[in-house]
Amino acid sequence: MARHGRPEPPERAPPRALTVRIETIGSAGDGVARSDGEPIYVPLTAPGDLVTIEARGDRGRIIDLLEKS
């Protein structure tokens, strides 16, 4: 938590580990998954991949490829 009860900005928030399925490819070429309805952009992935990622804000980094598309 930041000072005065405001949440940390996404780039400063601690990373969270998530397991997600890549749904589509975004305009910049990153795979796009959803968590709580919000997009998370994960480089080096393809639609159908099941991955464990480290997420910060709307960006994810692959920790493990669980199922290849």
N, C-alpha and C positions, 0 to 999 in steps of 0.2 A: 504494500500500500504506500502510495506517495503521501507527502505531507497533506494535511487538512482533509483527509478522508477520500481524496480523489484516487481513482485507480491508476496504476502505472500505465504509461503509453505502451502499445504493443511491442515496440522495439526494446523496451526495458523490462518488460514482464518476463518472469522466468519461463523457460520453454516447457511445453507440456508434451508428453508422449501420447500419441494417438495411433490407432489402427484404422485405416481408411481404405476405401476402394476408389481408384481413379475413375472418374466418370467421363470426362471429355478432355480435349486439348484446348488451352487458352490461346489468345491471339499472339502471345509471345513464345508459344511452343511448349510451355510448361503443362504438365498434367494438372487437372482440376478435380479436387475432391470436395466434399462438403462435411462440415462439422457444425452441428446445431443450426443448420440451414445456411451457414456462411461459407463462401468459397475459401479453399486453401490451395495455393499454387505450389506444386511440387516438381522441380526440374528432374529430367531424366526418367520420366515415367510415361506409361501409355495407358489408354483406356482399358479397364479390366484388371489392371495390376492391383493387388492387395498388398499394402505396405504399412509398416510401422514407421512413423515419422516423428521428428522433433519439430513442433510447431511453435512459431512466434508470430503473433498477429495473423496475417493472411499468407505467410510463407512457411513452407515445410522443407525439411531436409530428411532424406531417407536414412533410416537406421537399419531397416531390414526389409528385404523383398520376400514376402511370405508366399505369394502366388503370382506367377507371371501370366500375363494375358495370352 
